[in-house]
């Protein structure tokens, strides 16, 4: 595995963890309805990051296509999380931005 893929793998795993933490924490917030879009995007993002990590570790022939989709979803999740002041949302937004950048770097 080349260095760019190793850096991307680290970013997608960090992002997946941050999204799962954010997802769970959002479910504990007082106004869960207000967090619905954040919760939905956390799930989507964690799932695509899991797929991306698998694509990298098995040297998938579709890695660039998956990376593009991962970057797109991470960007959307970062934008949504950034709207919320909760620490878990802010940490998730930052992890999503790093992941999107790492995925775009392998294009």
N, C-alpha and C positions, 0 to 999 in steps of 0.2 A: 504494500500500500504506500502510495507516495505521500509526502509531507502535507500537501494541500488537503488530501482526503483525510489524513489523521486529524488535522485542525478542524475540518468540517465535522468529523465524527464526534470530537469533543464538544463542539458547539451544539450539535443536534441532541446529544445526550443531556447537556446542561439545560437546553431549552425544553426538552421533554419533561425533565424533573421540575423546572420552574412552572411549566403549564399545569402539571398535575397538582403541585402545591397550590397554585392560584385557583384552580378549579375547586379543590376541596375547601379552601378558605372562603371563596365566594359563596359556596353553599351554606356557610356559617354566618354570613352577613345578615344584618337585621332586615334589609330590604332585598331579598333574593331576586324578586322580579326585576328590580333595577339592574341586577347583575346578569340577567339572562343571556345577553349577547356575549358578554365576557366569558361566561361559563361555556357557551356553545363553541366559541372560537378556541378556548383553552383545550377542549376535547379534540377539535379538528387539528389543531397545531401539534398536540402531543402525539396524535396518531400518525400524522405525516412525518414527524421527526422519528418515530419508531420505524416506519417504513424506510426512511432515508438511512438510518443507521444499519438496517439490514442490507440495503442496496450497497452501501459502502463495504461492509464486511464480507459480502459474497461477490463483490466485483460485478454487479449487475450491468448488463449491456444498456440498461435504461437509466443509468445513474444521472445523466445530465437532465433528462426530462423530469425525473423525480426531484432533482435539486431545484429546478425552476419552479415547480409546483410548491415545494417546501418553502422556498423564498417568498413566494406570493402569499401563502397562508400565514407564514411567520410575520410578514409585514402587516397584514390585516389584524392579526392578533395583537401585535405591538401597538398599533394605532388605537384599538379598542381599550386595551389595558391602560394606556397612557391617559385616557379620559378619567380614570378613577384614582383617587388619592391614596388608596390603601397601599401599604408597603408591599404586600404580596403582588399586587397588580403592577406596581412600578418595577419591582425586580423581574417580573415576568416580561414586561415590555422591553427591558434592557436585554434579557436573554434572547428574546425573539429577534431583536434588531441584530445582535451579534450572529445569530444563526442565519438570518437572511443574507447577511454579508458573506458569511462563510460559504453558503450554498451558491451564491452568485459568483464567487471566486473560482469555482470549479467549472464554470460554463465554458 
